Amino acid sequence: MTDEFKLTMAQLNACVGDFDGNLKKAREAFYIACKEGADMLVLPEMFLTGYQAQDLVQKKAFIDDAQSKLIDSSTNKHIFADQIICLDHPWYHKGFIQDQVSKLPKWIVLINRKIFLNRASKFNCPKKIFLDRSSSRFNHCQIFNQLEMNKWVKKKNLNIFKPEKLPFKKQIHLFKNASVILGAHGAAFTNIIFCKPGTKIIEIIPSNHPNKKCERISKILKLKYFRIITKPDNTNKNFPYRIHLEKKHLKMIEKAINL
């Protein structure tokens, strides 16, 4: 075994449902990585199907089509090897994938903390933060009255951050340093794996959204988790799981912050 391992990360945009187009992009990235001497190529989450597939993952035809495209080596010769070792998904077993998040193994959280926690890049940041996902390229779980929410947040002395605007190492420090983290459900909350035990995690999420990622991670790391549930709203297909905050929700949030 060599002392070096070269990893190529392909930050590409996949189109939901365009299996052939996404595979073409993956093959092109694979050839470039091979040419540059990479030992492994890493693609974004759900690259074959496109992210976010939303309720399409509940349709058998969609899943069958995705699997057939991936496995059909007669047309997709993007892997050349004497031996191929395939692993099962570490926590998905059956049924709707969102329901399976509650089974996220403890070792996945702990190994990521071990690898990345000490690589944090320190900077002057506050203890109480609000995660603003309004600039996300994914429209799910967007707060309908975002501007009003931002004003309320500032009055309560929480500082607004858009984690995607920070380098990864600074994101680690932001979450590691925080005592209160508030925000609408989204990928940025995955960074709570870097939080200290006792950190308050306040997740705003519609009642019809089944994801239990934050709850599971909080349980593993002994974080204080609060789930603020809003009424479901999927009336606009361009903004699934839209969040409508009412005064009662703000009171619940304030109570959680002050506990």
NORVENLIN-V550753 format. One record per residue. N is the residue number from 0. OMEGA is omega in whole degrees, -180 to 180 (999 if undefined). Layout:
N/OMEGA ; N/OMEGA
//
This chain:
0/179 ; 1/179 ; 2/-178 ; 3/177 ; 4/-176 ; 5/-178 ; 6/176 ; 7/179 ; 8/-178 ; 9/179 ; 10/-175 ; 11/177 ; 12/178 ; 13/179 ; 14/-179 ; 15/177 ; 16/-179 ; 17/-175 ; 18/-179 ; 19/180 ; 20/180 ; 21/177 ; 22/178 ; 23/178 ; 24/180 ; 25/179 ; 26/180 ; 27/178 ; 28/180 ; 29/-179 ; 30/178 ; 31/-180 ; 32/179 ; 33/-180 ; 34/-178 ; 35/175 ; 36/-179 ; 37/175 ; 38/-179 ; 39/174 ; 40/178 ; 41/179 ; 42/179 ; 43/179 ; 44/176 ; 45/-174 ; 46/-178 ; 47/-177 ; 48/-172 ; 49/-177 ; 50/0 ; 51/180 ; 52/178 ; 53/-174 ; 54/177 ; 55/-179 ; 56/177 ; 57/-178 ; 58/-176 ; 59/-178 ; 60/180 ; 61/-180 ; 62/-180 ; 63/-180 ; 64/180 ; 65/-179 ; 66/-180 ; 67/179 ; 68/-178 ; 69/-173 ; 70/-174 ; 71/-177 ; 72/179 ; 73/179 ; 74/-177 ; 75/-178 ; 76/-179 ; 77/178 ; 78/177 ; 79/-177 ; 80/175 ; 81/-179 ; 82/178 ; 83/178 ; 84/-178 ; 85/179 ; 86/173 ; 87/174 ; 88/-174 ; 89/179 ; 90/177 ; 91/-179 ; 92/-180 ; 93/176 ; 94/-177 ; 95/-173 ; 96/180 ; 97/180 ; 98/-175 ; 99/-179 ; 100/-179 ; 101/179 ; 102/180 ; 103/-177 ; 104/-180 ; 105/-175 ; 106/-180 ; 107/179 ; 108/-175 ; 109/-179 ; 110/177 ; 111/175 ; 112/-179 ; 113/-177 ; 114/-168 ; 115/-170 ; 116/-178 ; 117/179 ; 118/-179 ; 119/176 ; 120/-174 ; 121/172 ; 122/-177 ; 123/-179 ; 124/-177 ; 125/180 ; 126/-177 ; 127/-173 ; 128/175 ; 129/-180 ; 130/-179 ; 131/-179 ; 132/-176 ; 133/180 ; 134/-179 ; 135/178 ; 136/175 ; 137/-171 ; 138/-180 ; 139/177 ; 140/174 ; 141/178 ; 142/-175 ; 143/-180 ; 144/-174 ; 145/-178 ; 146/177 ; 147/179 ; 148/180 ; 149/178 ; 150/180 ; 151/-179 ; 152/-180 ; 153/178 ; 154/-179 ; 155/176 ; 156/171 ; 157/-180 ; 158/-175 ; 159/177 ; 160/169 ; 161/-172 ; 162/-178 ; 163/178 ; 164/-179 ; 165/171 ; 166/-175 ; 167/-177 ; 168/177 ; 169/174 ; 170/179 ; 171/-179 ; 172/-180 ; 173/-178 ; 174/179 ; 175/-176 ; 176/-170 ; 177/173 ; 178/177 ; 179/177 ; 180/-178 ; 181/176 ; 182/175 ; 183/-180 ; 184/179 ; 185/-175 ; 186/-178 ; 187/-179 ; 188/176 ; 189/-180 ; 190/177 ; 191/174 ; 192/180 ; 193/-177 ; 194/175 ; 195/174 ; 196/-180 ; 197/177 ; 198/179 ; 199/179 ; 200/-178 ; 201/-175 ; 202/177 ; 203/-173 ; 204/178 ; 205/-176 ; 206/-178 ; 207/177 ; 208/-171 ; 209/-172 ; 210/-179 ; 211/-178 ; 212/-176 ; 213/179 ; 214/-179 ; 215/-180 ; 216/179 ; 217/179 ; 218/-179 ; 219/-173 ; 220/-179 ; 221/173 ; 222/179 ; 223/-173 ; 224/176 ; 225/-179 ; 226/179 ; 227/-172 ; 228/179 ; 229/180 ; 230/180 ; 231/176 ; 232/175 ; 233/-177 ; 234/178 ; 235/-176 ; 236/179 ; 237/179 ; 238/-180 ; 239/179 ; 240/179 ; 241/-175 ; 242/176 ; 243/-179 ; 244/178 ; 245/-179 ; 246/-179 ; 247/179 ; 248/179 ; 249/177 ; 250/179 ; 251/179 ; 252/-179 ; 253/180 ; 254/180 ; 255/180 ; 256/-173 ; 257/179 ; 258/999
//
